[in-house]
């Protein structure tokens, strides 16, 4: 899939203090030690392209971008992959409702997403692949699970063939990432795409592996399993394996993906006989007008609309930085005003140039400490107020502006 052009990246001289990141699976902050020395592999779950990028998406990809920049700053190469869920119920329903081809709808929304990411100066993943592009590989994984005896059929009254589910009881991997009880799982499973009460399922949380062809829906041929389309979790397992190899270092995404998506992705990999990710990093949810931003509530704040209204995308990054990536928070106009004022003061300070090794050290340490962006902003506020008096005045934008660019993706020129 057409990705976006990464902003220029000029890393600082590397230092070998590792990035420490909170791992959802263990519940602890621990150093990221790549499985392959010197080369970290990061997978972040992408969008379902049926609506524009809102602040919740921006927060997720901003957090993953900071992880990548922090790893690069420790002298580690980073290989990153991201998917696009372009074969999915909400996208197909929306295309049907609006009378457009699902491929056209997906392409137009991916285009918007890509331009939002470029505006926010998010580094582009090396692999940016849609489900429809990866379909041959996904079908191979689905068939391999069938051949390993992990798939079972469930009759579908509205289709010619059965739907196929993954039997979780065979490998016992349910809950490995979330650590949740079955009661906690049941609370969110249905609203996040699951079907706990479907007749014929062996286990309530068994995920849909292959959905039989329905009239008017796109379908592909999966041999013994018939024509249809894949379930959500197996897609990411396949794209991650093809792009990065299994196991890989960090699985990232929003906290609403902890269960079922990341739990069940990991369970698919176990059913294939392979471990999935070594650590799991999740970013918080963004609220607006008192509720979590969501399509159904109609309280979305879109990145492209803010940019169209003349908001500097760098100020949007500063709003995101004002909140720890793991916390849930609420977008407000006051937040944006504060960020715009910050951006102006940082730009003024950057024009003074000079060397401020204390500030640069504070920025790098803050980022490596589980992406402590609030501490980084504190250091920048002091620098902008002139507290870190420069020792050797020099020409040019200075070392702090270079560090803010490399570590936080913010251009101060
Ligand atoms: Zn995913």
Boltz pocket constraint, residues with backbone or C-beta under 6 A from the ligand:
constraints:
  - pocket:
      binder: B
      contacts: [[A, 44], [A, 45], [A, 46], [A, 83], [A, 232], [A, 236], [A, 261]]
      max_distance: 6.0
